[in-house]
Amino acid sequence: MNTPLQIAVIVVSLALTAAGVALLTRAAASIVQVVRLGEPDRTRTGDPGARTTTLVREFLGHTRMARLPVVAVAHWFTMVGFGFLFFTLVTAYGQIFDPHFTLWLVGAFPPYEWVAEGLSVIGTVGILTLIAIRQKHHPRREGRSSRFFGSNFWQAYFVELVILGVMVCILLLRSLEYALDAEHADALHYPFGQILGSAFDGLSAGTLENLIVLIAGIKIVISMTWAVTIGLNTTMGVAWHRFLAFPNIWFKRNPTPTRVGPSTTSLGPLQPISIKGQVLDFENVDELDEDAALGVGAVEKFTWKGLLDFSTCTECGRCQSQCPAWNTDKPLSPKMLILSLRDHLHAKAPWLLASEEARKDSPSEARAHAERPLIGDTGYSVEDPLSAYNTESGVIDPDVLWSCVTCGACVEQCPVDIEHVDHIVDMRRYQVLIESAFPNELNGLFKNLEKNGNPWGLKPRLRMDWAKGLSFEIKQVGVDIEDLTEVEYLFWVGCAGAYEDRQKKTSAAIAELLNEAGVQFAVLGDGESCTGDSARRSGNEFLFQQLAMQNVEVLNESRAQKIVVSCAHCFNTIQNEYPQLGGNYEVVHHTQLLNRLVRDKKLTPVAPIEGGTTSTATYHDPCYIGRHNGIYEPPRELIGSLPGIELKEMPRNQERAFCCGAGGARMWMEEKIGKRINLTRTEEAVATGADTIAVGCPFCRVMLSDGLTAQQSEGAAREEVQVLDVAQMLLAAVQRGKEPEAVEQ
């Protein structure tokens, strides 16, 4: 051909391609350099086969996207089309030189043609669906409740329009190819192209050739404009996640399901403090260098996986939409926290990568970011949620950092496996251990744990008070038995179970049920101490190690093997984190064990007396046995086994359950911003119309009981509604017809 149009298209296409490839290559190299600034993490490459399998499953199965089914389907076809239709871009390069060009071997192969056209059609529908969903849930309609609140909209619009433009170009090219080859074309080779191809009937061959060259050129220009744009914007996660999601998923902490639950997310155990990739040995802590960083006080002190997390964020906002802090008008948005760290990292990178001499000539922005504190007051105001993130002072506001309840909803929801909770706790560690900057309420918690081994600061000799009044003896290790090989289970009562008046009833109920079922068990009594969950999640790793090592020593000396626990936080800590310190035990939650005893007919719930009314119960999933450990069905089966009780689910349940607000040491801190999390959850429970709010964790019981009391005092909840542990509900059913005093336990 060699027409002026063709020459112009070739020149523009090749020039833009050269620029796009160069900028894209430079940007990719820059991202690699930036990620390598992070601290070593040698735990991310084990079991490569399982990692690869998990990556393929999450990629092709879209398992993490499936929580929003319509989005998942639309995104799957868009994603697959983006990869497979690269071959159509290669074809376009050939077509700007020769409009009749087809790929060698596969270009006229019907299966390839059907897939290419099919993906183009479905991909077009898919991207239009995603555009419609973004508009439906736009912040201008939904305000702060929109999961897209705080996302970069111009970037999202740009990417969506690029994909739409590419898909339309492919369909137009196939239609023009059909019209140009009308004498030999048929439905076998142009399944969809033939439909639109008829619109070009009557055009001359020369005109069709020029149109093919023009549309092919437009397709190349669209594609290379995308390459240039993301090459100039290394923080454009909505585009870069197409490449970075693969390594981020492959390097996730758990390549296979955890011991307790089916999850491969980074929930369950927190990782110990590491320095230069080596786990800190707290027994030799005095030998540390004075400048050793405990936790993260500067963005480059995150591990390289953390820095990869920041760059991978897609800004989809799933984490934000599920966050209990964000949903109760607090400044913490897991999404915007990650975006703030990402932007700060890339702005500071030129200074970090420069030599000492070259730093003098670093860009002013890089120098400014080098001087910014990672945690610092941003002047946040409730009226302007973005004020916690759009600032030139601190990167992360203290109120953002300390609003987290570590419920794990963000990690569980993230489709690209970002580990938000780990990063938040690492920053808390630095604030507590190095800066001594933490909420005042935690002073009392730390002192009580150090002095008496429990958050209330009560004497260890009072740990057995919960058992007073029971009609049978509770065996105690070191008093009634020599060690735990003489019984089947150690009953880990926990601090709340021993000291908190409401939870004492749960401890007594569990003991009565185990005794009724003939299960041999014992307790540690005053040999038990706090597991350290609140200390660790508030950042006081030293105190956690002290408590945990003491407990592991006692458990190992007592020859513990099987442990039943009533507190979700104790369960998670003993099951998942004590193995880090040499404590390996078989741990079950009391709802699991009691459900097993009912199934095995060792406990038999009795129906209400004839004529008794059916009551209803709604079950609140504790985050630390639910999301963190995948235990959802045993407590529900147990409630379902109780005659005369109907289970009513709250709208947010199981992996999407809303936190009670007590995790992450928030149990011991006042909520001074926004609405109380426990009130929001209690309102949701009361709205089901249930007579009983069933719980399986003492933290949840305290928070929901307080929330219910507030609701009842305002007349927003019926006076007869109550909060009960599942064990208490089972005991009442097992002991129907017995003396009322026994049922009240």
Secondary structure, 3 states (H helix, E strand, C coil): CCCHHHHHHHHHHHHHHHHHHHHHHHHHHHHHHHHCCCECCCCCCCCHHHHHHHHHHHHHHCCCCCCCHHHHHHHHHHHHHHHHCHHHHHHHHHHCCCCCCCCCCCCCCHHHHHHHHHHHHHHHHHHHHHHHHHHHCCHHHHHHHCCCCCCCHHHHHHHHHHHHHHHHHHHHHHHHHHHHCCCCCCCCCCCCHHHHHHHHCCCCHHHHHHHHHHHHHHHHHHHHHHHHHHHHCCCCHHHHHHHHHHHHHHCCCCCCCCCCCCCCCCCCCCCCCEECCEECCHHHHHHCCCCCCCCCCCHHHCEHHHHHHHHHCCCCCHHHHHCCCHHHCCCCCHHHHHHHHHHHHHHHHHHHHCCCCHHHHCCHHHHHHHHCCCECCCCCECCEHHHHCCCCCCCECHHHHCCCCCCCHHHHHCCCCCCHHHHHHHHHHHHHHCCCCCCCHHHHHHHHHHHHCCCCCCCHHHHHHHHCCCCCCCCEECCCECCHHHCCEEEECHHHHHHCHHHHHHHHHHHHHHHHCCCCEEECHHHCCCCCHHHHHCCCHHHHHHHHHHHHHHHHHCCCCEEEECCHHHHHHHHHHHHHHCCCCEEEEHHHHHHHHHHCCCCCCCCCCCCCCCEEEEECCCCCCCCCCCCCHHHHHHHHCCCCEEECCCCCCHHHCCCCCCCCCHHHCCCCCCCCHHHHHHHHHHCCCCCEEEECCHHHHHHHHHHHHHHHHCCCCCCCCEEEEHHHHHHHHHCCCCCHHHHCC
